[in-house]
Amino acid sequence: MTVADSDADHEPILDAVAAVAADVPAELPRLRGHLDGATAATGGDDDRATDDRNPTGDDQSVADRWLDDRFREAIASLEVVGAYASEERADALDCGDGYGVAIDPLDGSDNLAANAPIGTVLGIYDAPLPARGTDLVASAIVIFGPTVTMTVAADGDVVRYRVDEDGERIDPHRISLASERAVDGAGDGLDGVCGYSGRRDDLSPTLLDLFDSFRAERRLRYCGAAVADVVTLLDHGGVLCYPGTDRRPDGVLRLQYEANPIAHVVETAGGRAIDGSTAEDDADTETTPNRLRQRDPNGLHERVPVFVGSPEPIGRIESVLGTE
């Protein structure tokens, strides 16, 4: 449900996320211990997908369930929260009047076995779920790395915090999408990053040529957790692409839990985000790719193609998609 008071504070939600995030590093060894195939119950609600699959058919690990339960307990009880929706649950929990919170509790859970980056991404919407990305009032990306960090987009700024052992957000500093600079002055490409999901033989020849040009100009980064790639993008500039492919025509990221919040963070930091679909421009009858956050949602678990990054490479993608 929508928030009746437009001045309602979303900070308690972010504080609750930080409090849960602080406990995750100590639990990771235990959670990794379940990767041998154990599917023990974690004491959570029973309204989620069964047979160890989430509502969109992905494997659902004990770690996914545990962290979803922790976030649900911390967030759904807050007075400012009207709905809690998770990638791990079929339906949103109705909590009354307040903000709609959509969360991917553990992005990159497949990385646990390799001890590679994982994190959390969420959006706080001032609208009934599912909602447009333009209804976001705040978004956050948490990374569980050498330290726990929390990157928050709200009130026109992107701020990165370190989360201490007590769950407090400390050491804030503003983040702007880095300008891509020439490596070593000239001739050796850019110091930005690029990455794309999908198999090369699933991509259209036009997109494949474009992605190859990005790779020739920038450093390739793709770690299997979108949240980790996005924070790297913020620090270095560049472009990340999660296109629709022959195997996955709708892309890989979920609009409510991942795509909209990521787009919100990147746009607020000075970048751009499009969804790869096109709309006809009445002025000149040309087609141009749509801004991702203006996309009308079609269900809680809808997947969408995503292209996010610095304005220059996103402009090149627009040119290609507008002529395909």
C-alpha positions, 0 to 999 in steps of 0.5 A, spaced: 500 500 500 502 507 498 504 511 504 499 516 506 504 521 509 509 523 503 514 525 509 514 518 512 521 516 514 524 510 510 531 511 514 528 505 519 528 500 513 535 502 511 537 501 519 534 494 519 537 492 513 544 494 516 543 491 522 541 484 519 547 485 514 552 486 520 550 479 522 551 475 515 559 475 515 559 470 522 554 466 519 557 465 512 561 459 514 555 455 517 551 457 510 557 455 506 556 448 510 550 446 507 552 447 500 553 439 500 546 438 498 543 439 505 536 442 505 534 443 512 528 447 514 530 454 517 524 455 521 521 460 516 514 461 513 511 456 508 509 461 503 515 460 499 517 456 493 517 449 494 522 443 492 528 448 493 526 453 487 524 460 488 518 463 484 522 464 478 525 457 478 532 458 480 535 454 486 533 456 493 539 455 498 539 454 505 542 461 505 537 464 501 532 462 505 535 464 512 537 471 509 530 472 507 527 470 514 532 475 517 530 481 513 523 479 513 523 479 521 527 486 521 523 489 516 516 487 515 514 489 523 516 496 522 511 501 522 513 505 515 512 498 511 506 496 508 509 490 504 515 486 504 516 482 497 522 478 496 525 474 490 524 468 495 517 468 496 511 467 491 507 473 494 508 480 497 506 480 505 501 485 507 504 489 512 498 494 513 500 502 510 507 504 508 512 503 503 513 497 499 520 493 500 522 489 494 528 485 496 533 480 493 536 477 500 542 474 497 544 476 490 550 471 487 548 465 492 551 461 487 558 464 488 558 461 496 561 455 493 567 459 490 567 464 496 566 469 491 562 476 492 555 476 494 550 481 496 543 484 497 539 489 493 533 492 495 528 498 493 523 502 497 517 504 493 512 509 495 506 505 491 503 498 491 507 492 489 509 491 483 511 498 482 515 502 477 522 504 478 520 511 478 516 510 485 522 508 488 524 513 494 530 509 496 535 503 494 540 500 497 546 495 495 550 491 500 556 487 499 559 482 504 566 483 502 572 484 506 568 489 510 560 490 509 558 496 505 552 499 504 551 503 498 544 507 498 541 512 493 536 517 496 534 524 496 538 525 490 545 522 492 548 516 493 552 515 499 556 509 501 557 506 508 561 501 512 557 497 516 560 496 523 559 490 527 553 493 531 549 494 525 551 502 524 552 505 518 559 509 519 564 512 514 559 515 509 562 518 503 558 520 497 559 516 490 558 519 483 559 514 477 566 515 475 568 518 469 572 514 464 579 516 463 584 513 458 589 508 461 596 511 461 594 517 458 593 515 451 592 509 446 591 503 451 583 504 452 579 506 458 580 505 465 572 503 465 569 496 466 564 492 462 561 486 463 555 482 460 551 476 461 549 470 457 553 466 452 556 469 446 552 464 441 545 467 444 547 474 442 544 477 436 550 479 431 549 486 432 549 486 440 555 481 439 559 486 435 558 492 440 560 488 446 566 486 443 568 493 442 566 495 449 571 489 451 576 492 447 576 499 450 575 497 457 577 492 462 572 486 463 568 484 469 563 479 471 563 476 477 556 472 477 553 477 482 550 483 479 551 487 486 558 486 486 559 488 478 554 495 479 559 497 485 565 496 481 561 500 475 560 506 480 567 506 482 570 506 475 565 507 470 563 503 464 557 499 462 554 492 464 549 489 460 544 483 462 540 482 455 535 478 453 538 472 449 535 466 445 535 462 451 533 467 456 529 472 452 526 476 458 533 477 461 536 475 468 534 480 472 528 481 476 525 488 475 522 489 482 528 486 486 534 487 482 533 491 476 529 497 478 533 498 484 540 498 480 537 503 475 536 507 481 542 507 484 546 508 477 542 514 475 542 517 481 550 517 481 550 520 474 549 514 469 543 511 465 539 505 465 535 502 459 531 496 458 532 494 451 525 495 449 524 500 444 518 505 443 516 509 437 517 517 437 511 520 434 516 526 432 520 523 427 517 516 427 524 513 430 524 508 435 529 509 441 530 504 447 526 505 453 528 508 460 528 502 465 525 505 471 519 508 466 517 500 465 510 498 467 511 492 471 508 485 470 508 481 476 512 481 482 517 476 479 518 479 472 525 479 469 527 484 464 533 486 460 538 491 463 543 495 460 546 500 465 552 505 465 556 511 463 552 515 458 557 514 452 556 507 452 549 507 453 548 512 448 551 507 443 547 501 445 541 506 444 543 507 437 544 499 436 537 497 439 534 503 435 536 500 428 535 492 430 
